[in-house]
Amino acid sequence: MSGFLTIPVSIFRRNQRSADTPHQDTHLKENTAGLQETETSGRTIAERSIELASQRWNRAKSVALAKNEDIDLNDEHWAVIVFLRKQYREHGLPINARTTARALNRQFAGQGGSKYLRGLFSGGPVTQGGRIANLRTPAYATDPSFGTSY
């Protein structure tokens, strides 16, 4: 090749469609909005508190969600769940899961950090813990190609 960029015809044709042509890509499930539009860190704590309150979350909901994942919640689990909800209220949904994982590791470093958290939530403290806390999962929380999750 002589330095030219080759664009597959399918991509070229897709980009040439008019705005009124419906676009149905079933293989792409990524959000097309910018990251700043999809995460909640730009909102105030009051707005995020209202969002969390509108979920009508209570411990019984988390217990039910945990039972679906074969987890019996104890005080150690609750400490992580409460921390995740507080972190969300104060900082919003981060752009990526690593931010939440680092905050969890700092908070629970005395108990063993990520190893301790993995013992509580085998599906990942950010992914599974967030699900049980009834929170949205941050982007890049799982990597199916490696079979890992934060």
C-alpha positions in Angstrom: 0.0 0.0 0.0 1.2 3.5 -0.7 0.0 5.2 2.5 -3.7 5.3 1.7 -6.3 4.3 4.3 -8.5 1.6 3.1 -12.1 1.8 4.3 -14.3 -1.2 4.1 -17.2 -0.6 1.7 -19.8 -1.4 4.4 -18.5 1.3 6.6 -18.3 3.8 3.7 -21.9 3.0 2.7 -23.2 3.3 6.2 -21.5 6.8 6.5 -23.1 7.8 3.2 -26.7 7.2 4.4 -28.9 10.3 4.7 -30.1 11.4 8.1 -33.7 10.2 7.5 -32.6 6.7 6.6 -33.2 4.4 9.6 -30.0 2.8 10.8 -30.2 -0.7 12.3 -26.8 -2.1 13.3 -27.7 -5.1 15.4 -24.0 -6.0 16.1 -23.1 -2.7 17.7 -24.5 -2.1 21.2 -22.2 0.8 22.2 -23.7 4.1 23.3 -23.3 6.7 20.7 -23.6 9.6 23.1 -20.4 11.2 24.4 -19.1 9.8 27.7 -19.8 13.1 29.5 -23.4 12.8 28.5 -23.9 9.3 29.8 -22.2 9.5 33.2 -23.5 11.4 36.2 -20.5 13.2 37.6 -21.7 16.5 36.2 -24.8 16.4 38.3 -24.9 17.8 41.8 -25.0 15.6 44.9 -28.7 16.7 45.4 -29.6 15.5 41.9 -27.9 12.2 42.4 -29.5 11.9 45.9 -32.9 12.4 44.3 -32.1 9.8 41.6 -31.1 7.3 44.3 -34.2 8.1 46.4 -36.5 7.6 43.3 -35.2 3.9 43.2 -36.9 3.3 46.5 -34.0 1.2 47.4 -34.0 -0.6 50.7 -32.0 -3.5 52.2 -34.8 -6.0 51.3 -34.2 -5.3 47.6 -30.5 -5.9 48.0 -31.2 -9.1 49.9 -33.5 -10.3 47.1 -30.9 -9.4 44.5 -28.2 -11.2 46.4 -30.3 -14.3 46.9 -30.6 -14.4 43.1 -26.8 -14.6 43.0 -26.5 -17.2 45.8 -25.0 -14.7 48.3 -26.1 -14.4 51.9 -25.3 -10.8 52.9 -23.5 -10.2 56.1 -22.1 -7.0 57.7 -19.0 -7.1 55.5 -21.1 -7.2 52.4 -23.3 -4.3 53.7 -20.2 -2.2 54.3 -19.3 -2.5 50.6 -22.9 -1.9 49.4 -23.3 1.2 51.6 -19.9 2.5 50.4 -20.8 1.9 46.8 -24.1 3.9 47.2 -22.3 6.7 49.1 -19.6 6.8 46.4 -22.3 7.0 43.7 -24.1 9.8 45.5 -21.0 11.9 46.1 -19.1 11.3 42.9 -21.6 10.0 40.3 -21.2 7.1 37.9 -17.5 7.1 36.9 -16.4 7.0 33.3 -14.8 3.6 33.9 -14.9 0.9 36.5 -11.3 1.3 37.5 -12.1 4.5 39.3 -14.6 2.7 41.6 -12.3 -0.3 42.0 -9.5 2.0 43.2 -11.8 3.8 45.7 -13.0 0.4 47.0 -9.4 -0.8 47.3 -8.4 2.3 49.3 -11.5 2.1 51.6 -11.0 -1.6 52.3 -7.2 -1.8 52.2 -7.1 -2.6 56.0 -9.1 -5.8 55.4 -7.0 -6.9 52.4 -8.1 -4.7 49.5 -9.1 -6.3 46.2 -8.5 -9.9 47.5 -10.8 -9.3 50.4 -13.4 -7.7 48.1 -13.2 -10.6 45.7 -13.9 -13.0 48.5 -17.1 -11.2 49.2 -18.2 -10.7 45.6 -16.8 -13.3 43.3 -18.4 -11.7 40.3 -16.3 -8.5 41.0 -16.9 -5.9 43.7 -17.8 -3.2 41.2 -19.9 -5.3 38.9 -21.6 -7.7 41.3 -21.5 -5.4 44.3 -23.0 -2.6 42.3 -25.7 -4.8 41.0 -26.7 -5.9 44.5 -26.5 -2.2 45.6 -29.0 -1.5 42.8 -26.6 0.8 40.9 -25.7 1.1 37.3 -22.4 -0.6 36.3 -19.7 1.8 35.1 -18.2 1.3 31.6 -15.5 -1.3 31.1 -16.5 -3.2 34.3 -16.2 -6.5 32.5 -13.9 -7.8 29.9 -15.5 -10.9 28.3 -12.4 -11.6 26.2 -10.5 -12.3 29.4 -13.5 -13.4 31.5 -12.7 -10.8 34.1 -14.8 -8.2 35.9 -14.0 -5.5 38.4 
